[in-house]
């Protein structure tokens, strides 16, 4: 079994828990309350800026120059697509991306970002890839889970959100990242592989916590 397959298998229950979370289920069937989605989109705007940086920091750690260029391009394109998606929803909310960027990060958002920074700005290539991979993987799996074999009506409140992560290009990018990680981890000891797996699993858990943060409208206390 490839290392990437063992990662997916090890995180299978965490992924299933995300499908079953009321926030994600509400996204899937279109019943999620707008105020919860608004909270999520604002926090995700704050997150995606740092995620793009994390991708850019990962790029120079890659051993092949072509992969470096491709990772930087992926960071640019991902940020561009995310910005367009958020602008689409922010209009009716009466806010802009600039407005969203002035709002403080919620505790879970900040903790997740700190986790990414730790392993992409100061870690090894394998650590960095393991940290950033779950975000892309979870989103393409959620996109597929709620769209494959279904016709999403135009009246579905979150159709644009769902379809953004259901496109083949996102799946291709995630598969490429997994293949990079498989190559980089070849020859690692069991202890080293377990360390990389721990980073991956932690990011997967933060993905679940991000949905839960938005569902609860998490804030700093006191």
N, C-alpha and C positions, 0 to 999 in steps of 0.2 A: 504493500500500500504506500502511495506517495505521502510525504509528510503533509502536504496540503489537504489531502483527503482525511488524514487523521485529525487535522485541526477542525475541519468541518464536522466530522463525526463527534468530536469532543464537545463542540459547541451546539450540537443539534437541539438539545433540550432548551438552551437559552434562546435559540432562534424560534422554536415552537412557542415559548413563553411570550415572545414578541408578537407573533401572530394572534395570540389569545389575549393580549393586553387590550383593555377597553378603548384606549386611545387609538391603537393601530386598527382594531376592528371597526371603530368609527370612521377612520380614514377609508377603509376598504368598502364599507357599505354607504358612506356618505352622510352618516348621521352624527358625526362628531360636531360638538358645539363650536360655533365660530370663535368664541372667546378663547377656548382652549387651543384651537388651531392658530389663532393670532399670537398667543403666548409662545407657542412652539416655533412659529416662523421667525419671530423676533430673536429668540435665543439661538435658533439655527443659523440666522444671519451672523450673529456674533461668533458662532462656532465655525462656520464655513470659511471665514476669513483666516482663522488660525489653522484650519485644516488644509487650506491651499498653501499656507506657509510650510506646514508639516510635509506636504508632498514635495515642495521645492527643496526643503532641507534633506529629504530622502534622496533626491536625484543625484547629488555628487557622491553619495555613498555607493552607488551602483558601479560595478566593475567595467561595464561596457559603455563607451561614449554614446553610442546610438540609443541605448536605454536611458542614459542621462537626459538626452535631448527629448526623447519620447515622454519621460516622466514630467519634465518641465512643461511640455505641451499639454499633457493631461491635466496638470494643475491649472493651466490657463483656461483650457476649455471647460473644465468642471466648474470653475469659478464663474465663467461667463454664463453657462447654462443655469447655474443656481441663481445668479443675479437676475436673469430674465424671468425665472419662475417666481421669485419673490416679488419682483416689481408687478407682476400680473396680479398677485393676491394683495399686495400692499395698497394698491390703488383704491379698492373699495374700503379698505381699513382706514384710509385717510392718513397714512404715514408713508415715509420714504425709507429707503435703505439707510440714508444718512441719519434719519431719526432713530432707526432701530439700533444703529451702532453707538448711539449715545446712552443707551439703556445698559445698566450693569448686568453682568453675567449672573445667572442664578448659580447656587452652589454646585449642583451637579455638572452644569455646563463648564464651569471653571475647573472643576476636578478632572473632567475628561480632557479638556484642553491641556492642563498641566501634565497629564499622563502622556499625551501625544508629544508635547515639547520635550519631555524627559528623554524619550527614546528616538526622536527624529533629529533633535538638535545636539544631542550628546551621546547617542548610542551607536551601535554597529548597524550595518545594512540590514541584517536579518531582524534585529530588534525594531528598526524603523518600519520595515515592511509589515511585521506582525502587528505593530501598533495602528497603522493606517488602514490595513486590509478590512477589518470588520465593518467599518462604516460603509464602504462600497459594497461589500458582500451582503450585509443585512438589507440594504436598500434595494439591490437588484432582486433579492429573494422575495422581499415584500412586494415589490412591483409585480413579479411573476405570480406570486401567490394569489393576488387579487385581480389579475387581468387575464391570465392564460385561460383560453377556452371560454372566455366571457366577452360579451359586448357591453362596454361601459357606456351608458346613455349620456348624451350631452347635458342632461339635467343633473348629473352626478356632480355634487359640489366640489369634489376633489379629483375630478377626472384628470386634469392637467398634471396634478402632483403624481398620481399613480402612473400615468403614461410616461412621464419623464424618466422614471426609473425602470420602466419595462422595455426600453429601447435596447436593441442588440449591442450598441456601442458601449453601453455601461457594462454589460455582461462581458464583452470582449476585454475591456480594461481590467476588470477584476480577475478574469482568468489569466491574463498576462501577469498580473502581480503575483498570483499564486505560483505560476511557473517560475518567475524570478526567485521566489522564496524557496521553491523546491531545489533549484540549482545552487543557490547560495548556502543552503543548509546541508548539502551533500557532504558526507564525511564528518559531520558533527557528532560528538559523543551523546549518549542518551541524556546526560545531565544538561548539556547545552540545548538540546532539542526541547527538553522539558521547560527550560527557562523561556525559550521563544514561545512555546505553547501557552505559558502562563500570561505573557504579555498579550497574546491574541485573545485569550479567554477574558482577560480583564477588559479589553476594549469592547468585546461582545457584551459584557455585563453593563458597561457604561451605556451602550446603545439602548438596552432595556431601561436603564435608569433615566435616560434622556426622555423617552416616551412618558415614563411615570412622573418625571419632573413637570412636564407640560400638563399632564392630566390633573395633577394636584396644584398647579400654579405655584410651584415651589419658590420660596423666598428666603432671604437671610433672617435668622433669628438669633439673638434679639436684634 
